[in-house]
Amino acid sequence: MTDTPRWLRVREATRVLNVSESTVRRWLSRERLEGLKIGGVVRVDGHSIEKLARTHRYADVREAQGHAAVSRWRRLRSRTG
């Protein structure tokens, strides 16, 4: 991932990390990713994405998948009553 641009939008970061938008925003709020707001748009530091992917890739993906699975289950449950 050495060709990651310096600043990415949240949606772009989700594609690089293969996680949901809410996961990227949660990681930003917990300072696991570095970011800033430019003109009202949140940008994620590409270097922090690379660092997170290198050091925590498998644990973070499992965590994100767990959260996504719970969210999907809740959505399905709410639809079925």
C-alpha positions, 0 to 999 in steps of 0.5 A, spaced: 500 500 500 505 504 498 501 508 493 496 510 498 494 518 497 496 522 502 489 524 504 483 520 502 475 521 503 472 516 508 469 512 503 476 511 499 479 509 506 473 504 507 475 501 500 482 501 502 481 498 508 475 493 506 471 496 512 465 500 513 464 507 513 462 507 520 468 503 522 473 508 519 469 514 523 469 510 529 477 509 528 477 516 527 474 518 533 478 513 537 484 516 534 486 509 531 486 513 524 489 520 523 484 525 520 482 532 519 476 536 516 478 540 510 472 544 507 467 540 511 469 534 508 473 529 513 479 526 510 483 520 512 491 520 513 493 515 508 500 514 512 495 512 518 491 507 513 498 504 511 500 504 518 493 501 521 493 496 515 500 493 517 500 493 524 493 491 526 490 488 519 487 482 522 485 484 528 481 490 526 478 486 520 475 481 525 473 487 529 469 490 523 466 484 521 463 482 527 460 489 528 458 489 521 455 482 522 451 485 529 448 491 525 446 486 519 443 481 524 439 487 528 437 490 521 434 483 519 431 482 526 427 489 526 424 487 519 422 481 521 418 483 527 
